[in-house]
Amino acid sequence: MTWSAVVLVTAVVWAVSVIRSVRLRALVYSLPLPMTLALVTTDYRVAGAQLLGVLGLNLFFVIVAVTHQRWRWPILLADIAGIAGYVALSAGLLAVDIPFEVALAGTLVLWLATILWLRRARRRVASAAAEAVAVAETRPDGLPALLKLVVIFVGAVLTQLLGAVLRGMVVTFPYSGVLVAVEARRQLAEFSRHFARNSLALVGFLTAYHYLQDVSSVVALGAGWATFAVVAVALHLPLRPRRVAQARAASRPPRALRPATEPPTPTGRP
C-alpha cells in the first residue's frame, strides 16, 4: 500500500465519519477507490479469488457487528477478529485455483441468498432497527473533526502493514473498513445490511476489470467504474418510488376511521 493509498483511505474514512445517513455511509464506503489504487500500484490481476474477496469484505463487517454488538467485545478487538476472519478466508482462497466464472456464479448466488435473508430478517426487527438508527444518527461522536482526521490517518498507516502480506488479496483488503467499523460502531448491523446490497456493484467492477485487463488497465478501470455506477444506480433508484408509496399509505387514516357518508332517509331525502 503506497502513501497515496494511505491518504485516499484517510479521506474516505473521514468522509464516512462526517456523514450521518447510514445508507449514504455504506454507499461512500463501497466506492472502489482502494481497489483502484491497489490495481494501479501493483501488478496483481483480478481472478476468481479476488472476486470472492468481496465476500470477505462482507464477512469482515459481519464478524465485527456480531462480536461488538452481540458479544459486547470492545470495538478494537472486534476489528481484530474481523481482520482475522478476512485473512483466514484469503489464505484459503489463495491456496486453490478458482475459475473466475465459477467464482462469479457462486458470488451471485450467495449475494442473492443473503439479500433475501436480510429482507426477511429486517421485517421482524424493522421498528427496533429504525429507532436504533435514528438514535445513533443524532448522537455526536465526541471527537473534533481535525483530531478525528489525525487518528484516521495514523490508523491507515498501521493497517497498510498487514495488507502488504496478503499478496493478490490486497485488492479487496478492508483498508478503510477497519476504521469505518470504528466510526459506524453504533450502526454496524444497519451498515452491514446496506453494504451487503452495495457489494453487488463491487462485483460488477471486478468482473468488468477481469475481462478487459488484458486489453489495457486504463480501459479495464474505465469499464469497471462504469459498471459499478450502472449497478449502483440500479440498486438504489427502485427504492424511491416504493418509499413514496409507503409514505403516502402511512399518511392515510385507517379505513375504519375515514368519514362515512350518511345513509339516505327512508324518503330518499337528506
ZADO-1210 file (C-alpha; in nm, 4 decimals, padded with zeros to 6 digits):
<atoms>
<atom x="00.0000" y="00.0000" z="00.0000" code="MET" pos="1"/>
<atom x="00.1546" y="00.3294" z="-00.1105" code="THR" pos="2"/>
<atom x="00.1391" y="00.6632" z="00.0659" code="TRP" pos="3"/>
<atom x="-00.1135" y="00.7811" z="-00.1905" code="SER" pos="4"/>
<atom x="-00.3348" y="00.4874" z="-00.0889" code="ALA" pos="5"/>
<atom x="-00.2934" y="00.5808" z="00.2783" code="VAL" pos="6"/>
<atom x="-00.4050" y="00.9367" z="00.2010" code="VAL" pos="7"/>
<atom x="-00.7009" y="00.8074" z="-00.0013" code="LEU" pos="8"/>
<atom x="-00.8078" y="00.5692" z="00.2754" code="VAL" pos="9"/>
<atom x="-00.7841" y="00.8563" z="00.5219" code="THR" pos="10"/>
<atom x="-01.0051" y="01.0737" z="00.3004" code="ALA" pos="11"/>
<atom x="-01.2667" y="00.8012" z="00.2538" code="VAL" pos="12"/>
<atom x="-01.2901" y="00.7198" z="00.6246" code="VAL" pos="13"/>
<atom x="-01.3023" y="01.0859" z="00.7210" code="TRP" pos="14"/>
<atom x="-01.5850" y="01.1426" z="00.4700" code="ALA" pos="15"/>
<atom x="-01.7736" y="00.8468" z="00.6160" code="VAL" pos="16"/>
<atom x="-01.7202" y="00.9831" z="00.9670" code="SER" pos="17"/>
<atom x="-01.8977" y="01.3113" z="00.8898" code="VAL" pos="18"/>
<atom x="-02.1937" y="01.1535" z="00.7073" code="ILE" pos="19"/>
<atom x="-02.4963" y="01.0857" z="00.9279" code="ARG" pos="20"/>
<atom x="-02.7072" y="00.8768" z="00.6884" code="SER" pos="21"/>
<atom x="-02.6217" y="00.5073" z="00.7272" code="VAL" pos="22"/>
<atom x="-02.7312" y="00.4374" z="00.3707" code="ARG" pos="23"/>
<atom x="-02.5055" y="00.7108" z="00.2316" code="LEU" pos="24"/>
<atom x="-02.2178" y="00.5989" z="00.4547" code="ARG" pos="25"/>
<atom x="-02.2371" y="00.2473" z="00.3107" code="ALA" pos="26"/>
<atom x="-02.2521" y="00.3832" z="-00.0444" code="LEU" pos="27"/>
<atom x="-01.9471" y="00.6061" z="00.0008" code="VAL" pos="28"/>
<atom x="-01.7525" y="00.3220" z="00.1603" code="TYR" pos="29"/>
<atom x="-01.8418" y="00.0857" z="-00.1248" code="SER" pos="30"/>
<atom x="-01.6776" y="00.3120" z="-00.3850" code="LEU" pos="31"/>
<atom x="-01.3906" y="00.1029" z="-00.5320" code="PRO" pos="32"/>
<atom x="-01.1263" y="00.3675" z="-00.4638" code="LEU" pos="33"/>
<atom x="-00.8835" y="00.1475" z="-00.2633" code="PRO" pos="34"/>
<atom x="-00.9345" y="-00.1307" z="-00.5191" code="MET" pos="35"/>
<atom x="-00.8433" y="00.1073" z="-00.7995" code="THR" pos="36"/>
<atom x="-00.5258" y="00.2211" z="-00.6270" code="LEU" pos="37"/>
<atom x="-00.4276" y="-00.1371" z="-00.5444" code="ALA" pos="38"/>
<atom x="-00.4696" y="-00.2372" z="-00.9096" code="LEU" pos="39"/>
<atom x="-00.2825" y="00.0679" z="-01.0378" code="VAL" pos="40"/>
<atom x="00.0120" y="00.0448" z="-00.7985" code="THR" pos="41"/>
<atom x="00.0640" y="-00.3339" z="-00.8149" code="THR" pos="42"/>
<atom x="00.0866" y="-00.5981" z="-01.0845" code="ASP" pos="43"/>
<atom x="-00.1855" y="-00.8176" z="-00.9340" code="TYR" pos="44"/>
<atom x="-00.4559" y="-00.9452" z="-01.1663" code="ARG" pos="45"/>
<atom x="-00.8235" y="-00.9879" z="-01.0883" code="VAL" pos="46"/>
<atom x="-00.9155" y="-01.3568" z="-01.0788" code="ALA" pos="47"/>
<atom x="-01.1669" y="-01.5762" z="-00.9004" code="GLY" pos="48"/>
<atom x="-01.0019" y="-01.5325" z="-00.5608" code="ALA" pos="49"/>
<atom x="-01.0233" y="-01.1530" z="-00.5788" code="GLN" pos="50"/>
<atom x="-01.3893" y="-01.1724" z="-00.6760" code="LEU" pos="51"/>
<atom x="-01.4624" y="-01.3862" z="-00.3717" code="LEU" pos="52"/>
<atom x="-01.2718" y="-01.1263" z="-00.1728" code="GLY" pos="53"/>
<atom x="-01.5882" y="-00.9146" z="-00.1900" code="VAL" pos="54"/>
<atom x="-01.7496" y="-01.1831" z="00.0253" code="LEU" pos="55"/>
<atom x="-01.4539" y="-01.1385" z="00.2579" code="GLY" pos="56"/>
<atom x="-01.5408" y="-00.7709" z="00.2950" code="LEU" pos="57"/>
<atom x="-01.8932" y="-00.8646" z="00.3996" code="ASN" pos="58"/>
<atom x="-01.7570" y="-01.1332" z="00.6324" code="LEU" pos="59"/>
<atom x="-01.5373" y="-00.8698" z="00.7966" code="PHE" pos="60"/>
<atom x="-01.8333" y="-00.6464" z="00.8835" code="PHE" pos="61"/>
<atom x="-02.0495" y="-00.9391" z="00.9966" code="VAL" pos="62"/>
<atom x="-01.7788" y="-01.0566" z="01.2378" code="ILE" pos="63"/>
<atom x="-01.7258" y="-00.7048" z="01.3724" code="VAL" pos="64"/>
<atom x="-02.1008" y="-00.6497" z="01.4154" code="ALA" pos="65"/>
<atom x="-02.1563" y="-00.9812" z="01.5938" code="VAL" pos="66"/>
<atom x="-01.8571" y="-00.9582" z="01.8250" code="THR" pos="67"/>
<atom x="-01.9126" y="-00.5917" z="01.9126" code="HIS" pos="68"/>
<atom x="-02.2895" y="-00.5626" z="01.9348" code="GLN" pos="69"/>
<atom x="-02.3973" y="-00.9115" z="02.0389" code="ARG" pos="70"/>
<atom x="-02.0956" y="-01.0352" z="02.2326" code="TRP" pos="71"/>
<atom x="-02.0079" y="-00.6881" z="02.3687" code="ARG" pos="72"/>
<atom x="-01.6417" y="-00.7001" z="02.2665" code="TRP" pos="73"/>
<atom x="-01.4557" y="-00.3679" z="02.2550" code="PRO" pos="74"/>
<atom x="-01.4618" y="-00.2303" z="01.9012" code="ILE" pos="75"/>
<atom x="-01.0848" y="-00.2661" z="01.8550" code="LEU" pos="76"/>
<atom x="-01.0950" y="-00.6357" z="01.9492" code="LEU" pos="77"/>
<atom x="-01.3943" y="-00.6800" z="01.7174" code="ALA" pos="78"/>
<atom x="-01.1906" y="-00.5173" z="01.4398" code="ASP" pos="79"/>
<atom x="-00.9056" y="-00.7606" z="01.5020" code="ILE" pos="80"/>
<atom x="-01.1493" y="-01.0525" z="01.4862" code="ALA" pos="81"/>
<atom x="-01.2855" y="-00.9216" z="01.1560" code="GLY" pos="82"/>
<atom x="-00.9346" y="-00.8905" z="01.0127" code="ILE" pos="83"/>
<atom x="-00.8533" y="-01.2436" z="01.1288" code="ALA" pos="84"/>
<atom x="-01.1633" y="-01.3724" z="00.9513" code="GLY" pos="85"/>
<atom x="-01.0667" y="-01.1953" z="00.6286" code="TYR" pos="86"/>
<atom x="-00.7059" y="-01.3177" z="00.6461" code="VAL" pos="87"/>
<atom x="-00.8215" y="-01.6765" z="00.7099" code="ALA" pos="88"/>
<atom x="-01.0581" y="-01.6603" z="00.4111" code="LEU" pos="89"/>
<atom x="-00.7834" y="-01.5113" z="00.1949" code="SER" pos="90"/>
<atom x="-00.5409" y="-01.7889" z="00.2894" code="ALA" pos="91"/>
<atom x="-00.7945" y="-02.0492" z="00.1822" code="GLY" pos="92"/>
<atom x="-00.8738" y="-01.8719" z="-00.1444" code="LEU" pos="93"/>
<atom x="-00.5083" y="-01.8287" z="-00.2390" code="LEU" pos="94"/>
<atom x="-00.4396" y="-02.1974" z="-00.1732" code="ALA" pos="95"/>
<atom x="-00.6611" y="-02.3124" z="-00.4624" code="VAL" pos="96"/>
<atom x="-00.7125" y="-02.2055" z="-00.8199" code="ASP" pos="97"/>
<atom x="-01.0723" y="-02.0879" z="-00.8601" code="ILE" pos="98"/>
<atom x="-01.2009" y="-02.0318" z="-01.2164" code="PRO" pos="99"/>
<atom x="-01.3433" y="-01.6839" z="-01.2499" code="PHE" pos="100"/>
<atom x="-01.6787" y="-01.7986" z="-01.3896" code="GLU" pos="101"/>
<atom x="-01.7253" y="-02.0428" z="-01.1006" code="VAL" pos="102"/>
<atom x="-01.6402" y="-01.7699" z="-00.8514" code="ALA" pos="103"/>
<atom x="-01.8801" y="-01.5274" z="-01.0243" code="LEU" pos="104"/>
<atom x="-02.1686" y="-01.7758" z="-01.0188" code="ALA" pos="105"/>
<atom x="-02.1061" y="-01.8630" z="-00.6545" code="GLY" pos="106"/>
<atom x="-02.0795" y="-01.4983" z="-00.5538" code="THR" pos="107"/>
<atom x="-02.4070" y="-01.4055" z="-00.7257" code="LEU" pos="108"/>
<atom x="-02.5926" y="-01.6977" z="-00.5679" code="VAL" pos="109"/>
<atom x="-02.4612" y="-01.6139" z="-00.2211" code="LEU" pos="110"/>
<atom x="-02.5380" y="-01.2442" z="-00.2708" code="TRP" pos="111"/>
<atom x="-02.8981" y="-01.3162" z="-00.3703" code="LEU" pos="112"/>
<atom x="-02.9462" y="-01.5585" z="-00.0805" code="ALA" pos="113"/>
<atom x="-02.8042" y="-01.3012" z="00.1613" code="THR" pos="114"/>
<atom x="-03.0307" y="-01.0226" z="00.0345" code="ILE" pos="115"/>
<atom x="-03.3406" y="-01.2428" z="00.0632" code="LEU" pos="116"/>
<atom x="-03.2441" y="-01.3456" z="00.4153" code="TRP" pos="117"/>
<atom x="-03.1751" y="-00.9850" z="00.5180" code="LEU" pos="118"/>
<atom x="-03.5144" y="-00.8719" z="00.3867" code="ARG" pos="119"/>
<atom x="-03.6916" y="-01.1398" z="00.5866" code="ARG" pos="120"/>
<atom x="-03.4921" y="-01.0591" z="00.8987" code="ALA" pos="121"/>
<atom x="-03.5488" y="-00.6864" z="00.8544" code="ARG" pos="122"/>
<atom x="-03.9253" y="-00.7260" z="00.8574" code="ARG" pos="123"/>
<atom x="-03.9058" y="-00.8842" z="01.2003" code="ARG" pos="124"/>
<atom x="-03.6999" y="-00.6038" z="01.3526" code="VAL" pos="125"/>
<atom x="-03.7951" y="-00.3067" z="01.1333" code="ALA" pos="126"/>
<atom x="-03.9270" y="-00.0825" z="01.4096" code="SER" pos="127"/>
<atom x="-03.6443" y="-00.1572" z="01.6536" code="ALA" pos="128"/>
<atom x="-03.3776" y="-00.1076" z="01.3886" code="ALA" pos="129"/>
<atom x="-03.5289" y="00.2206" z="01.2716" code="ALA" pos="130"/>
<atom x="-03.5348" y="00.3516" z="01.6267" code="GLU" pos="131"/>
<atom x="-03.1747" y="00.2442" z="01.6924" code="ALA" pos="132"/>
<atom x="-03.0521" y="00.4086" z="01.3719" code="VAL" pos="133"/>
<atom x="-03.2414" y="00.7299" z="01.4478" code="ALA" pos="134"/>
<atom x="-03.0820" y="00.7499" z="01.7918" code="VAL" pos="135"/>
<atom x="-02.7345" y="00.6681" z="01.6584" code="ALA" pos="136"/>
<atom x="-02.7550" y="00.9286" z="01.3823" code="GLU" pos="137"/>
<atom x="-02.8333" y="01.2066" z="01.6306" code="THR" pos="138"/>
<atom x="-02.5646" y="01.1069" z="01.8798" code="ARG" pos="139"/>
<atom x="-02.2382" y="01.3055" z="01.8491" code="PRO" pos="140"/>
<atom x="-01.9128" y="01.1155" z="01.8044" code="ASP" pos="141"/>
<atom x="-01.7345" y="01.3284" z="02.0623" code="GLY" pos="142"/>
<atom x="-01.4143" y="01.3965" z="01.8652" code="LEU" pos="143"/>
<atom x="-01.3345" y="01.7210" z="01.6834" code="PRO" pos="144"/>
<atom x="-01.3128" y="01.6769" z="01.3071" code="ALA" pos="145"/>
<atom x="-00.9424" y="01.7674" z="01.2884" code="LEU" pos="146"/>
<atom x="-00.8451" y="01.5274" z="01.5681" code="LEU" pos="147"/>
<atom x="-01.0531" y="01.2563" z="01.4068" code="LYS" pos="148"/>
<atom x="-00.8671" y="01.3121" z="01.0787" code="LEU" pos="149"/>
<atom x="-00.5313" y="01.2644" z="01.2553" code="VAL" pos="150"/>
<atom x="-00.6486" y="00.9439" z="01.4251" code="VAL" pos="151"/>
<atom x="-00.7794" y="00.8057" z="01.0952" code="ILE" pos="152"/>
<atom x="-00.4512" y="00.8843" z="00.9195" code="PHE" pos="153"/>
<atom x="-00.2483" y="00.7014" z="01.1850" code="VAL" pos="154"/>
<atom x="-00.4824" y="00.4037" z="01.1617" code="GLY" pos="155"/>
<atom x="-00.4478" y="00.3940" z="00.7829" code="ALA" pos="156"/>
<atom x="-00.0680" y="00.3815" z="00.8143" code="VAL" pos="157"/>
<atom x="-00.0914" y="00.0901" z="01.0574" code="LEU" pos="158"/>
<atom x="-00.3366" y="-00.1143" z="00.8508" code="THR" pos="159"/>
<atom x="-00.1149" y="-00.0935" z="00.5418" code="GLN" pos="160"/>
<atom x="00.1434" y="-00.3097" z="00.7220" code="LEU" pos="161"/>
<atom x="-00.0959" y="-00.6061" z="00.7306" code="LEU" pos="162"/>
<atom x="-00.2203" y="-00.5507" z="00.3771" code="GLY" pos="163"/>
<atom x="00.1318" y="-00.5927" z="00.2442" code="ALA" pos="164"/>
<atom x="00.1386" y="-00.9652" z="00.3309" code="VAL" pos="165"/>
<atom x="-00.1871" y="-01.0574" z="00.1562" code="LEU" pos="166"/>
<atom x="-00.0472" y="-01.0758" z="-00.1980" code="ARG" pos="167"/>
<atom x="-00.3328" y="-01.0748" z="-00.4509" code="GLY" pos="168"/>
<atom x="-00.5993" y="-01.0408" z="-00.1836" code="MET" pos="169"/>
<atom x="-00.4650" y="-00.6942" z="-00.1105" code="VAL" pos="170"/>
<atom x="-00.7068" y="-00.5771" z="-00.3825" code="VAL" pos="171"/>
<atom x="-01.0119" y="-00.6322" z="-00.1603" code="THR" pos="172"/>
<atom x="-00.8500" y="-00.5927" z="00.1825" code="PHE" pos="173"/>
<atom x="-01.0763" y="-00.3690" z="00.4003" code="PRO" pos="174"/>
<atom x="-00.8209" y="-00.0913" z="00.4493" code="TYR" pos="175"/>
<atom x="-01.0785" y="00.1753" z="00.5193" code="SER" pos="176"/>
<atom x="-01.3232" y="-00.0843" z="00.6539" code="GLY" pos="177"/>
<atom x="-01.1088" y="-00.1342" z="00.9639" code="VAL" pos="178"/>
<atom x="-01.1553" y="00.2319" z="01.0521" code="LEU" pos="179"/>
<atom x="-01.5074" y="00.2687" z="00.9134" code="VAL" pos="180"/>
<atom x="-01.6182" y="-00.0067" z="01.1524" code="ALA" pos="181"/>
<atom x="-01.4966" y="00.2094" z="01.4407" code="VAL" pos="182"/>
<atom x="-01.6784" y="00.5138" z="01.3056" code="GLU" pos="183"/>
<atom x="-02.0018" y="00.3211" z="01.2453" code="ALA" pos="184"/>
<atom x="-01.9833" y="00.1126" z="01.5639" code="ARG" pos="185"/>
<atom x="-02.3279" y="00.2258" z="01.6829" code="ARG" pos="186"/>
<atom x="-02.4833" y="00.1355" z="01.3460" code="GLN" pos="187"/>
<atom x="-02.2898" y="-00.1759" z="01.2465" code="LEU" pos="188"/>
<atom x="-02.5881" y="-00.4034" z="01.1838" code="ALA" pos="189"/>
<atom x="-02.7655" y="-00.1494" z="00.9631" code="GLU" pos="190"/>
<atom x="-02.4402" y="-00.0505" z="00.7920" code="PHE" pos="191"/>
<atom x="-02.3617" y="-00.4165" z="00.7157" code="SER" pos="192"/>
<atom x="-02.7038" y="-00.4649" z="00.5534" code="ARG" pos="193"/>
<atom x="-02.6602" y="-00.1630" z="00.3263" code="HIS" pos="194"/>
<atom x="-02.3062" y="-00.2589" z="00.2341" code="PHE" pos="195"/>
<atom x="-02.4121" y="-00.6155" z="00.1536" code="ALA" pos="196"/>
<atom x="-02.6510" y="-00.4779" z="-00.1078" code="ARG" pos="197"/>
<atom x="-02.3941" y="-00.2314" z="-00.2461" code="ASN" pos="198"/>
<atom x="-02.1329" y="-00.5064" z="-00.2762" code="SER" pos="199"/>
<atom x="-02.3022" y="-00.6260" z="-00.5949" code="LEU" pos="200"/>
<atom x="-02.1685" y="-00.3092" z="-00.7594" code="ALA" pos="201"/>
<atom x="-01.8171" y="-00.4099" z="-00.6487" code="LEU" pos="202"/>
<atom x="-01.8723" y="-00.7494" z="-00.8094" code="VAL" pos="203"/>
<atom x="-01.9618" y="-00.5653" z="-01.1302" code="GLY" pos="204"/>
<atom x="-01.6468" y="-00.3530" z="-01.1047" code="PHE" pos="205"/>
<atom x="-01.4177" y="-00.6541" z="-01.0648" code="LEU" pos="206"/>
<atom x="-01.5972" y="-00.8525" z="-01.3360" code="THR" pos="207"/>
<atom x="-01.5589" y="-00.5769" z="-01.5933" code="ALA" pos="208"/>
<atom x="-01.1951" y="-00.5275" z="-01.4981" code="TYR" pos="209"/>
<atom x="-01.1213" y="-00.9008" z="-01.5242" code="HIS" pos="210"/>
<atom x="-01.2475" y="-00.9361" z="-01.8797" code="TYR" pos="211"/>
<atom x="-01.0683" y="-00.6228" z="-02.0056" code="LEU" pos="212"/>
<atom x="-00.7431" y="-00.6303" z="-01.8047" code="GLN" pos="213"/>
<atom x="-00.5572" y="-00.7934" z="-02.0961" code="ASP" pos="214"/>
<atom x="-00.6615" y="-00.5089" z="-02.3265" code="VAL" pos="215"/>
<atom x="-00.5469" y="-00.2177" z="-02.1128" code="SER" pos="216"/>
<atom x="-00.5538" y="-00.1314" z="-01.7450" code="SER" pos="217"/>
<atom x="-00.6977" y="00.2090" z="-01.8302" code="VAL" pos="218"/>
<atom x="-00.9769" y="00.0573" z="-02.0373" code="VAL" pos="219"/>
<atom x="-01.0410" y="-00.2042" z="-01.7690" code="ALA" pos="220"/>
<atom x="-01.0640" y="00.0574" z="-01.4945" code="LEU" pos="221"/>
<atom x="-01.2939" y="00.2746" z="-01.7033" code="GLY" pos="222"/>
<atom x="-01.5224" y="-00.0189" z="-01.7750" code="ALA" pos="223"/>
<atom x="-01.5095" y="-00.1228" z="-01.4113" code="GLY" pos="224"/>
<atom x="-01.6161" y="00.2170" z="-01.2827" code="TRP" pos="225"/>
<atom x="-01.8892" y="00.2431" z="-01.5469" code="ALA" pos="226"/>
<atom x="-02.0241" y="-00.0975" z="-01.4474" code="THR" pos="227"/>
<atom x="-02.0083" y="-00.0019" z="-01.0810" code="PHE" pos="228"/>
<atom x="-02.2082" y="00.3147" z="-01.1485" code="ALA" pos="229"/>
<atom x="-02.4754" y="00.1335" z="-01.3521" code="VAL" pos="230"/>
<atom x="-02.5226" y="-00.1393" z="-01.0905" code="VAL" pos="231"/>
<atom x="-02.5244" y="00.1118" z="-00.8024" code="ALA" pos="232"/>
<atom x="-02.7929" y="00.3205" z="-00.9730" code="VAL" pos="233"/>
<atom x="-02.9982" y="00.0076" z="-01.0432" code="ALA" pos="234"/>
<atom x="-02.9735" y="-00.0909" z="-00.6773" code="LEU" pos="235"/>
<atom x="-03.0837" y="00.2455" z="-00.5407" code="HIS" pos="236"/>
<atom x="-03.3273" y="00.4038" z="-00.7844" code="LEU" pos="237"/>
<atom x="-03.6112" y="00.1482" z="-00.7450" code="PRO" pos="238"/>
<atom x="-03.6311" y="00.2306" z="-00.3758" code="LEU" pos="239"/>
<atom x="-03.7529" y="00.5863" z="-00.4263" code="ARG" pos="240"/>
<atom x="-04.0997" y="00.5167" z="-00.5758" code="PRO" pos="241"/>
<atom x="-04.1511" y="00.2470" z="-00.3150" code="ARG" pos="242"/>
<atom x="-04.0720" y="00.4900" z="-00.0355" code="ARG" pos="243"/>
<atom x="-04.3097" y="00.7499" z="-00.1765" code="VAL" pos="244"/>
<atom x="-04.5885" y="00.4920" z="-00.1980" code="ALA" pos="245"/>
<atom x="-04.5207" y="00.3773" z="00.1578" code="GLN" pos="246"/>
<atom x="-04.5177" y="00.7360" z="00.2837" code="ALA" pos="247"/>
<atom x="-04.8496" y="00.8099" z="00.1148" code="ARG" pos="248"/>
<atom x="-05.0018" y="00.4916" z="00.2534" code="ALA" pos="249"/>
<atom x="-04.8796" y="00.5762" z="00.6028" code="ALA" pos="250"/>
<atom x="-05.0270" y="00.9270" z="00.5826" code="SER" pos="251"/>
<atom x="-05.3756" y="00.7989" z="00.5033" code="ARG" pos="252"/>
<atom x="-05.6061" y="00.7306" z="00.8004" code="PRO" pos="253"/>
<atom x="-05.7173" y="00.3717" z="00.8581" code="PRO" pos="254"/>
<atom x="-06.0229" y="00.2676" z="00.6639" code="ARG" pos="255"/>
<atom x="-06.2291" y="00.2333" z="00.9803" code="ALA" pos="256"/>
<atom x="-06.1533" y="00.5951" z="01.0769" code="LEU" pos="257"/>
<atom x="-06.2446" y="00.7504" z="00.7425" code="ARG" pos="258"/>
<atom x="-06.5687" y="00.9523" z="00.7483" code="PRO" pos="259"/>
<atom x="-06.8549" y="00.7519" z="00.6072" code="ALA" pos="260"/>
<atom x="-07.1372" y="00.9038" z="00.4051" code="THR" pos="261"/>
<atom x="-07.4684" y="00.9338" z="00.5887" code="GLU" pos="262"/>
<atom x="-07.7246" y="00.6730" z="00.4839" code="PRO" pos="263"/>
<atom x="-08.0225" y="00.8121" z="00.2934" code="PRO" pos="264"/>
<atom x="-08.3511" y="00.8631" z="00.4778" code="THR" pos="265"/>
<atom x="-08.6457" y="00.6342" z="00.4001" code="PRO" pos="266"/>
<atom x="-08.7949" y="00.9086" z="00.1837" code="THR" pos="267"/>
<atom x="-08.4759" y="00.9368" z="-00.0128" code="GLY" pos="268"/>
<atom x="-08.4270" y="01.2957" z="00.1074" code="ARG" pos="269"/>
<atom x="-08.1361" y="01.4088" z="00.3215" code="PRO" pos="270"/>
</atoms>
